[in-house]
Structure formats: C-alpha cells, structure tokens
Amino acid sequence: MTLTSKQFLGDDFLLHSPVAEELYHKTASSLPILDYHNHLSPKDIAENRQFNTITEVWLEGDHYKWRAMRTNAVPEKFCTGNEPPDQKFLQWAKTVPYTLRNPLYHWTHLELKNYFGIKELLSEKTATSIYKQCNDLLKQDDYHVQGLLKKMKVEVVCTTDDPADSLEFHSAFAKQDASFRMYPTFRPDKSYAFHDLTAYNTYMTVLGKAANQQIDTLQDLLDVLEKKILFFEAHGCRVSDHGLEMMPSIRLTESNANSLFKQVRAGNQITEVEADALRGFILLHLSKLYHRQNWVQQFHLGALRNNSTRMMKQLGADTGFDSIGDFPQAKAMAAFFNELDSNNQLAKTIIYNLNPADNELFATMIGNFNDGSSAGKIQWGSGWWFLDQKDGMEKQLNALSNMGLLSHFVGMVADSRSFLSFPRHEYFRRIVCNLIGNDVVRGELPHDIELLHSLVKGIGYTNAKRYFNF
C-alpha cells in the first residue's frame, strides 16, 4: 500500500485545500505583525541583545519547554539550573521527539526553519550539528534581538510592564531608528495582590518611590496609579493588561474600601471575600481611567497558578507549574462590565479565557456590550496559553464565528518571553486560512476571492491596526 502524504512543514503545512493555499500564500504570509501582548524583555530589545547560544534565546524563561522536559524525566538542573548551555540544549533535543502531536513539535521546527533555515528534525542525533549551525548564525548582526524581530516583519511589540517600572528602556529604544516600534503595557496586578501582605506592603513602598509619593491610604494608591497611567501614556502606552482568576466583585462602598485598605497597610490579613471586593474597587477605578484615556483593557482570566508549593518555594512564579482553572466566570464579568457600561465608561476590552469550557460563554459575553460605537469594541481574544495550539485556535475561531463577527476579530498575539516565538503568528494564520478554505470547499462560504482575502487580511493585521491605533 502506497501512502501519499504532504511534506512535514512544507509550503502548504496546515493548508488542506487550494483555496486555503491561495489565501495564505497571496495574503496572509506577507502581512506584518502587530504583537499587542507579549512578555519580551524591553532591556533586551533596547540594547539589541546578542545571544551567545541557541540555548539562551530558546530555553531561557520558556516554561512550555520546561514542562515538557520535566515530563520526559529531565532533571531540573537542565531546565532552570546552571548546567552548561550545550547540555541543556541536548536535553531539549532529546525531549523533542517525545513532543509529537504537542504544539511544541510544530513550533520548534517552525522556529528552526524560519529563523535559521534548518529543515532537519531536531533529536539527540542532530543536536550537535543544529546547535552549531544556530550558534554560528547568532554571531551575525542580523541575529541580534532587533534583527530577529525584523525577520518576522514585526511592526509593533507591546511588552508587559509593572506600574513601578521606570520605562527607561522604552525611552532609550524610542530614540533608535529601528524597523519596528515598542510600547509598554500597563500591568497593575501587584497593586491588588492581597494574598501575601508582606510582599504587598513592600511593593507599596516600591510603587510609591517610583511615583515620588507615599502610599498610606487607598486614595494615595489610586492617585499613584493614575499618575503612572499618564506616565505610561507619555511613553506610547495605549493598552492595559490584567491576569485574574475571574473578574472581582464590585459590591464595596468607598468607606468600606478605605477601611479594608488601612487593614492591609497595617499588615492585618483580610478575608478572601474582602480581598476580592477591594480588588474590584481598585480595578473598577482603573477601568474608568482607561476609558478616559481611550486605552484598550485586556483581561486574562482562568489560570490556576503556582500549584506546586514545593517548586514555587524553589523556583518562584512563572516556572511552569500553572494549569487551567475552573472558576465561575459569567456573573461577575457581566456585573463588572455592566457597571462601567451603565455610565458609558467601558473602554475597548479584550477578554481571554483559559478554560475551553468557557468558549461559548466568552463568545456571547462580548456581544452584551458591543454598542455600535466602534467595530468590535469588545473582543474575545485569541486562544491563550494552553489554548494557543491548533485545536484550541480552531475551537475559538469557530465559536467566535458562530456567536460573533469573525470579520472584526483582532487576531493573534505571541504572549511569550521568547524572541523566537513569532512563527506562532504564521501558525495561527495558516489555521485561519485552512478553516475558511474548508468552508469554501464544502460550499458553506462563497468562492469570492476578494471577500475572503479581505477577511484574512483583517484578522491577520488590519483589524488590530485600526483597533489599537498605536
């Protein structure tokens, strides 16, 4: 029996019809990238960092790869430890063949191909030669950080930044003649993180110093946050971001909020219900400021973080011990947005879910608050974290298509700490083109090439360009 199959990672990878191939190759493949949410280092971008090895650029801070390596019985010292870079890379190379059908297998080989021109499959056998090829290329000027971003036609990157940040690297980069722009994103999660009062009160001191204002009262905090919003805006920021298990309660009077904040600043523990309410009070105030400044606000909802206490103590947060949570999302989210909308203070908003069980919930939630003031004012964001893979993206796109307007979707984000992560935009665009192409083949969409190309271009680039107006 003769098996006929497509070439792995060939030109038509993930494209299963002539229509999909045309949409991708004639439109999607050439679009620039507006990456409006990532965790890249502003310092590395401003200083145009040169990586000494592929290990530095590929494995440093990448908890996706660390999780896979741990599952493959790789000792922690090769993930986050101080083993030599060639040995860390070898352990990753040994792991890659075991990632078949995990998106890491696709991403790994897309990155090798798109950045380094390497089409060979990574494994223990090929590790040494691929390690050398990549390292040799990384010595070249166009493989410094800014060159890597230029290779992927990146037009805008929005980093994720704490309100206490000086934004010195954004300032330095703004003076450079680069091929793309970098803007900060306002991420004030620490300003309402009441679970660890020692850490919280230490942060209040740091934030106060950054704003040249002591924070003793809740009003002090709100004043400082407003001051920092204006500071961020002066550096090009037009976007905020929030990572929450679920939207907080908004049932708290100003008097009660002031009282709870005093307790927090005195180091007295408050209940989880009280913490949620105080968080909601602060977040509601911030959302009103975002609307005033004509910003876009983003909410990443549903992660159950730092599940391993032992590894949290050993390695800290964001090291690969998080999972999907099953929090109730609809009621509090609707109440929060309705409170803002009732007073016409609801900014452009993007909501991201981590639990796929919430897909239809999020797809319908956005329709509750789209008011005709702008196209797609309230957005359901692309498949995030555990869902930014083929199945997760397809389900998100299908639910959005069925219950909203895919035509106004603002598309994909890298949401990564890696400078080699941008082929994920290609991955997403191929999936979009394939879904549309399949519909045409089945007679579920018209074979109107002009209309279809406009749809693909909008999702891949122009919708985000209009929406954010950087």
C-alpha positions in Angstrom: 0.0 0.0 0.0 1.4 3.4 -1.0 0.9 6.2 1.4 0.6 9.7 -0.1 1.2 12.5 2.4 2.2 16.1 2.5 5.7 17.1 3.3 6.1 18.0 7.0 6.4 21.8 7.3 6.2 22.2 3.6 4.9 25.3 1.9 1.3 24.1 2.4 1.7 23.0 6.0 -1.8 23.0 7.7 -3.4 24.1 4.4 -5.7 21.4 3.0 -7.4 22.9 0.0 -6.3 25.1 -3.0 -8.5 27.9 -1.6 -6.6 27.8 1.8 -3.3 27.7 -0.1 -4.2 30.8 -2.1 -5.5 32.7 0.9 -2.3 32.0 2.8 0.3 32.5 0.1 -1.2 35.5 -1.6 -2.4 37.4 1.5 -1.7 36.1 5.0 2.0 35.1 4.6 3.1 38.7 3.7 1.3 40.6 6.5 3.3 42.5 9.1 2.9 41.5 12.8 1.2 43.7 15.4 2.0 41.8 18.6 -0.1 43.7 21.2 0.6 41.3 24.1 3.9 39.6 24.9 6.4 39.3 27.8 9.6 40.2 25.9 12.3 42.0 27.7 12.4 45.7 26.9 16.0 45.8 28.0 17.0 43.1 25.5 15.1 45.0 22.8 16.6 48.4 23.6 20.1 47.0 23.9 19.7 44.8 20.9 20.9 41.8 22.8 23.2 39.3 21.2 22.6 35.7 22.3 25.7 33.6 22.8 23.9 30.3 22.2 20.6 29.0 20.9 20.0 27.8 24.5 19.8 31.4 25.7 17.3 32.5 23.2 15.3 29.3 23.2 15.2 27.8 26.7 15.7 30.9 28.9 12.4 31.5 30.6 10.4 29.2 28.4 8.2 27.3 30.8 6.4 25.5 27.9 9.7 23.7 27.2 10.5 23.1 30.8 7.2 21.4 31.4 7.8 19.0 28.5 11.4 18.3 29.7 10.3 17.5 33.2 7.6 15.2 31.9 10.4 13.5 29.9 12.3 12.9 33.1 14.9 15.6 32.6 16.3 16.8 35.9 15.5 20.4 36.9 19.2 21.4 36.7 18.8 21.2 32.9 15.7 23.3 32.8 16.2 26.2 35.2 19.6 25.2 36.7 23.2 26.2 35.8 24.2 23.3 33.6 26.3 24.2 30.5 24.2 25.5 27.6 25.2 22.7 25.3 24.0 20.1 27.8 20.7 22.0 28.3 20.2 22.1 24.6 20.9 18.4 24.3 18.3 17.6 26.9 15.8 19.6 25.0 16.8 17.9 21.7 16.3 14.5 23.4 12.8 15.6 24.5 11.6 17.0 21.1 10.8 13.6 19.5 8.5 12.9 22.5 6.5 16.0 21.8 4.9 14.6 18.7 1.3 15.9 18.5 2.1 18.6 21.1 2.3 22.1 19.5 5.9 22.3 20.8 6.9 19.9 18.0 5.4 22.2 15.4 6.7 25.4 17.0 10.2 24.0 17.4 10.6 23.1 13.8 8.9 26.3 12.5 11.4 28.3 14.5 14.4 26.4 13.3 13.1 26.7 9.7 12.0 30.4 9.8 14.9 31.9 11.7 17.8 29.6 10.8 16.8 27.9 7.6 17.1 24.5 9.2 14.7 21.9 7.9 16.3 18.9 9.7 14.3 17.4 12.5 15.7 18.0 16.0 16.7 15.0 18.0 19.6 13.6 20.1 21.2 12.6 16.8 21.0 16.0 15.2 21.5 18.1 18.3 25.2 18.8 17.9 25.1 19.9 14.3 21.9 22.1 14.8 23.4 23.6 18.0 26.5 24.7 16.0 24.5 26.0 13.0 22.3 28.1 15.2 25.2 29.4 17.3 27.2 30.4 14.2 24.2 32.4 12.8 23.6 34.1 16.2 27.0 35.7 15.9 25.8 37.7 12.9 24.5 41.2 13.4 21.1 40.5 11.9 20.6 37.7 14.5 20.7 40.2 17.4 17.2 40.8 19.0 16.1 43.5 16.7 17.2 41.5 13.7 15.2 38.5 14.8 12.1 40.7 15.1 12.7 42.3 11.7 13.0 38.8 10.1 9.4 38.1 11.2 8.1 41.5 9.8 7.2 42.7 13.3 5.8 46.2 13.2 4.8 46.7 16.9 5.6 44.9 20.1 3.8 45.7 23.3 5.7 44.5 26.3 4.1 43.8 29.7 5.3 46.3 32.4 4.7 46.9 36.1 3.4 50.4 37.1 6.6 50.9 39.1 8.8 50.4 36.1 10.9 53.4 35.0 10.4 52.6 31.3 14.0 53.6 30.8 14.4 51.0 28.0 11.3 52.1 26.2 12.7 55.7 26.3 16.0 54.6 25.0 14.5 52.5 22.2 12.2 55.3 21.1 15.3 57.3 20.1 16.6 54.5 17.9 16.0 54.1 14.2 14.5 50.6 14.3 12.3 48.8 11.9 9.5 48.4 14.5 8.0 50.2 17.5 8.0 49.0 21.1 5.3 50.2 23.6 4.7 49.4 27.2 1.6 47.7 28.5 0.3 48.8 32.0 0.0 45.6 34.1 -1.0 46.6 37.7 -1.7 43.2 39.2 0.6 43.7 42.1 -1.4 46.7 43.2 -4.3 44.5 44.3 -2.4 41.2 45.1 -3.5 40.9 48.7 -2.7 37.2 49.3 0.8 38.0 50.7 0.6 41.1 52.8 4.4 41.3 53.4 5.1 41.2 49.7 2.2 43.6 49.1 3.3 46.3 51.5 6.9 46.0 50.3 5.5 46.6 46.8 3.6 49.7 48.0 6.9 51.2 49.1 8.5 50.4 45.7 5.5 51.9 43.8 5.4 55.0 46.0 9.1 55.7 45.4 8.5 55.3 41.6 5.8 58.0 41.8 7.5 60.1 44.4 4.5 59.8 46.6 4.0 57.9 49.8 1.1 55.4 49.8 -0.7 55.3 53.1 -4.3 55.5 52.1 -6.4 53.9 49.3 -6.7 57.4 47.7 -2.9 57.6 47.7 -2.8 54.3 45.8 -5.4 55.4 43.3 -3.6 58.8 42.8 -0.3 57.0 42.2 -1.9 54.6 39.7 -3.4 57.5 37.8 -0.1 59.3 37.8 1.6 56.1 36.4 -1.1 55.7 33.7 -0.2 59.2 32.4 3.5 58.4 32.6 3.0 55.2 30.6 0.8 57.0 28.1 3.6 59.6 27.5 5.8 56.6 26.5 3.3 55.4 23.9 1.2 53.0 26.1 -2.4 52.5 24.9 -3.1 49.1 26.5 -3.5 47.7 29.9 -3.5 44.0 30.9 -4.7 42.1 33.9 -4.2 38.5 35.0 -7.0 37.3 37.2 -8.7 34.0 38.1 -12.0 35.7 37.5 -13.4 39.2 37.5 -13.7 40.6 41.0 -16.8 41.7 42.9 -17.7 45.4 42.7 -20.0 45.5 45.8 -18.0 47.7 48.1 -18.6 51.2 49.3 -15.8 53.8 49.3 -15.9 53.9 53.1 -15.5 50.1 53.4 -12.8 50.0 50.8 -10.8 52.7 52.7 -11.2 50.6 55.9 -10.0 47.4 54.3 -7.0 49.1 52.7 -6.0 50.5 56.1 -6.0 47.0 57.5 -3.9 45.7 54.6 -1.3 48.5 55.1 -1.2 47.7 58.8 -0.4 44.1 57.9 -3.7 42.7 59.1 -5.0 39.8 57.0 -8.4 40.3 55.4 -10.7 37.5 54.2 -10.7 36.3 50.6 -14.2 37.8 50.1 -12.9 41.2 51.4 -9.8 41.0 49.2 -11.9 40.2 46.1 -14.1 43.2 46.9 -11.2 45.6 47.4 -9.6 44.3 44.3 -12.8 45.0 42.4 -13.0 48.6 43.8 -9.4 49.3 42.6 -9.9 47.6 39.2 -13.2 49.5 38.6 -11.4 52.8 39.2 -8.6 51.8 36.8 -11.1 50.8 34.1 -12.7 54.2 34.3 -9.3 55.8 33.8 -8.6 53.5 30.8 -11.8 54.7 29.2 -11.0 58.3 29.9 -7.6 57.9 28.2 -9.1 55.9 25.3 -7.0 52.8 26.1 -7.7 49.2 25.4 -8.0 47.0 28.5 -7.2 43.3 28.5 -8.3 40.6 31.0 -6.6 37.2 31.0 -8.9 35.0 33.1 -8.9 31.5 34.4 -5.4 30.4 35.3 -4.8 28.3 38.4 -1.2 29.4 39.2 1.7 28.1 41.2 0.1 24.7 42.0 3.3 23.1 43.3 4.1 24.8 46.7 7.4 22.9 46.7 8.5 24.2 43.3 7.1 27.7 44.0 9.5 27.9 47.0 12.4 26.6 45.0 12.0 28.4 41.7 9.3 31.2 42.1 6.4 32.1 39.9 6.1 31.6 36.1 8.2 28.5 36.0 5.7 26.0 34.6 3.5 24.8 37.4 0.3 26.5 36.4 -2.9 24.9 34.9 -6.4 25.6 33.7 -8.8 26.6 36.5 -12.5 26.0 36.6 -13.7 29.3 38.1 -17.2 30.6 37.5 -16.8 33.5 35.1 -20.1 34.9 33.7 -21.9 36.6 36.6 -19.0 38.7 38.0 -17.7 39.6 34.5 -21.2 40.7 33.3 -21.7 42.8 36.5 -18.3 44.4 36.2 -18.7 45.4 32.6 -22.3 46.5 33.1 -21.3 48.8 35.9 -18.9 50.6 33.5 -21.3 50.4 30.6 -24.2 51.9 32.6 -22.2 55.1 32.9 -20.7 54.9 29.4 -17.3 54.3 30.9 -16.5 50.9 29.3 -13.3 51.1 27.4 -12.4 48.9 24.4 -11.9 45.5 26.0 -10.4 42.1 25.2 -11.2 39.1 27.3 -9.2 35.8 27.2 -10.3 32.5 28.7 -8.0 29.7 29.7 -10.7 27.1 30.2 -12.1 25.9 26.8 -15.3 25.0 28.6 -15.9 28.8 28.7 -15.6 29.3 25.0 -19.2 30.0 24.2 -19.6 32.0 27.5 -16.9 34.4 26.4 -18.1 34.4 22.7 -21.5 35.6 23.9 -20.3 37.9 26.7 -18.7 40.3 24.2 -22.0 40.7 22.4 -23.6 42.1 25.5 -21.5 45.2 25.5 -20.8 45.9 21.8 -22.8 49.2 21.5 -22.1 50.3 17.9 -19.6 53.0 18.9 -16.8 51.1 17.2 -16.4 47.9 15.2 -15.7 45.0 17.6 -15.3 47.3 20.6 -15.5 44.3 23.0 -13.3 41.4 21.8 -12.8 37.8 22.7 -9.0 37.3 22.5 -7.2 34.5 20.6 -6.5 31.1 22.2 -4.3 31.8 25.1 -1.5 29.8 26.9 -2.7 26.2 27.0 -5.1 27.0 24.1 -2.7 28.6 21.6 -2.5 25.4 19.7 -4.3 24.1 16.6 -7.3 22.5 18.4 -7.7 25.5 20.8 -7.4 28.1 18.0 -9.9 26.3 15.8 -12.4 26.0 18.6 -12.0 29.6 19.5 -12.4 30.7 15.8 -15.5 28.5 15.3 -17.2 29.7 18.5 -16.5 33.3 17.6 -17.7 32.8 14.1 -21.0 31.2 15.3 -21.8 33.8 18.0 -20.0 37.0 17.0 -18.4 38.6 13.9 -15.1 36.9 12.9 -14.6 39.7 10.4 -13.8 42.2 13.2 -11.5 39.8 15.2 -8.2 41.4 16.2 -6.2 38.2 15.8 -3.2 36.5 17.4 -0.6 37.5 20.0 2.6 35.8 20.8 2.2 36.0 24.6 5.7 34.8 25.0 9.0 35.6 26.6 10.9 34.1 23.7 12.2 36.2 20.8 11.8 33.1 18.6 8.1 32.8 19.3 6.8 34.8 16.4 6.2 31.9 14.0 3.1 31.3 16.2 1.5 34.1 14.1 2.2 32.1 11.0 0.7 29.1 12.7 -2.4 31.0 13.5 -2.7 32.5 10.0 -2.4 29.1 8.4 -5.1 27.7 10.6 -7.4 30.7 9.8 -6.9 30.2 6.0 -7.5 26.5 6.3 -10.8 26.9 8.2 -12.0 29.4 5.6 -10.8 27.3 2.7 -12.5 24.2 4.0 -15.8 26.1 4.3 -15.5 27.1 0.6 -14.7 23.6 -0.5 -17.9 22.4 1.4 -20.0 25.1 -0.2 -20.5 26.8 3.1 -18.9 30.0 2.0 -18.9 31.6 -1.4 -15.7 31.3 -3.6 -15.5 35.1 -3.6 -11.7 35.6 -3.5 -11.8 39.4 -3.0 -14.2 39.0 0.0 -12.1 36.1 1.5 -8.8 37.9 1.1 -10.3 40.9 2.9 -11.4 38.7 5.8 -8.0 37.1 6.1 -6.1 40.4 5.9 -8.4 41.9 8.6 -7.9 39.1 11.0 -4.2 38.9 10.4 -3.4 42.6 10.5 -5.7 45.5 9.6 -8.3 44.9 12.4 -5.7 45.2 15.1 -4.1 48.2 13.4 -7.5 50.0 13.4 -8.5 48.8 16.9 -5.3 49.9 18.8 -4.4 53.0 16.7 -0.9 52.9 18.0 
